[in-house]
Amino acid sequence: MSHDQNFKNLILDYPRQAIEFAAASEAARLDDQVRILPLREEQLKERLGERFRELDVPLLLEWPDGRRQALLFVFEE
């Protein structure tokens, strides 16, 4: 497993802490009522036997009043 995949997994496992670490100004606007949903994204495969490749790490933020915002963490190999 590559280092960038490990970072992606950390963001998926700890999304609120990842936002606090990497996007402090965004984290300051979040309270405990904001729902953070990791969205999965993967490349299409030409053959079923090819290995899985996940791309970026999008997070969807939802407020109780219905507002929504997307945050995207991008890692390069």
BASE-472280 format. One line per field, with one value per residue (C-alpha): residue number from 1; residue in one letter; y negated, x negated, z negated. Coordinates in pm, 1 decimal, always signed. Layout:
<rs>
num <- NUM/...
residu <- a/...
v <- Y/...
u <- X/...
w <- Z/...
</rs>
This chain:
<rs>
num <- 1/2/3/4/5/6/7/8/9/10/11/12/13/14/15/16/17/18/19/20/21/22/23/24/25/26/27/28/29/30/31/32/33/34/35/36/37/38/39/40/41/42/43/44/45/46/47/48/49/50/51/52/53/54/55/56/57/58/59/60/61/62/63/64/65/66/67/68/69/70/71/72/73/74/75/76/77
residu <- m/s/h/d/q/n/f/k/n/l/i/l/d/y/p/r/q/a/i/e/f/a/a/a/s/e/a/a/r/l/d/d/q/v/r/i/l/p/l/r/e/e/q/l/k/e/r/l/g/e/r/f/r/e/l/d/v/p/l/l/l/e/w/p/d/g/r/r/q/a/l/l/f/v/f/e/e
v <- +0.0/-343.6/-634.0/-843.7/-556.8/-549.6/-923.0/-875.2/-601.0/-828.1/-1100.5/-850.7/-713.6/-1056.5/-1313.1/-1581.6/-1565.5/-1574.9/-1893.6/-2044.8/-1955.2/-2048.3/-2314.3/-2498.2/-2790.9/-2548.5/-2354.0/-2674.1/-2693.4/-2338.2/-2245.0/-1904.3/-1916.0/-1919.0/-1575.7/-1471.2/-1203.0/-1051.5/-997.6/-710.7/-765.0/-509.2/-481.4/-272.5/+54.2/+186.7/+539.9/+689.9/+830.0/+489.8/+365.8/+114.0/-248.3/-514.8/-877.1/-1181.7/-1198.1/-1404.5/-1482.2/-1611.3/-1845.2/-1876.5/-2124.5/-2066.3/-2357.5/-2179.6/-2363.8/-2144.7/-2195.8/-1969.1/-1950.1/-1768.3/-1634.0/-1557.7/-1340.4/-1276.3/-964.3
u <- +0.0/-134.5/-188.5/+81.2/+331.3/+241.5/+314.7/+644.6/+739.7/+656.8/+883.1/+1165.2/+1119.8/+1080.2/+1250.9/+1312.5/+954.2/+823.5/+1019.3/+886.9/+529.9/+529.8/+799.9/+810.7/+1012.8/+1281.1/+1274.8/+1343.2/+1685.8/+1784.1/+1968.3/+2071.4/+2399.6/+2225.0/+2239.7/+1925.1/+1974.6/+1678.1/+1761.6/+1591.8/+1433.7/+1252.3/+1121.5/+1301.7/+1129.1/+1081.4/+1048.6/+1192.6/+853.0/+685.8/+609.7/+832.8/+726.7/+890.6/+852.5/+911.0/+1082.7/+1401.5/+1592.7/+1948.6/+2038.6/+2407.2/+2552.6/+2881.7/+3040.9/+2979.4/+2667.3/+2406.7/+2042.1/+1780.3/+1417.4/+1165.2/+829.6/+597.0/+286.2/+33.5/-177.3
w <- +0.0/+89.3/-148.8/+18.1/-26.9/-397.5/-424.8/-241.3/-486.4/-781.3/-640.5/-592.0/-945.8/-1112.0/-886.3/-1149.2/-1275.4/-916.9/-850.4/-1175.6/-1077.2/-708.5/-684.2/-1016.6/-879.6/-757.2/-1084.6/-1280.3/-1111.8/-1209.3/-1524.8/-1654.7/-1460.3/-1121.6/-962.4/-769.7/-506.4/-322.3/+44.5/+222.6/+560.8/+773.1/+1124.3/+1380.7/+1464.5/+1814.2/+1676.0/+1358.7/+1259.2/+1233.8/+885.3/+711.4/+740.3/+532.2/+634.5/+416.6/+78.8/+105.3/-214.1/-216.6/-504.7/-594.6/-843.1/-1027.8/-836.5/-503.8/-389.2/-221.5/-129.5/+23.7/-85.4/+126.5/+11.0/+303.8/+271.3/+546.1/+574.7
</rs>
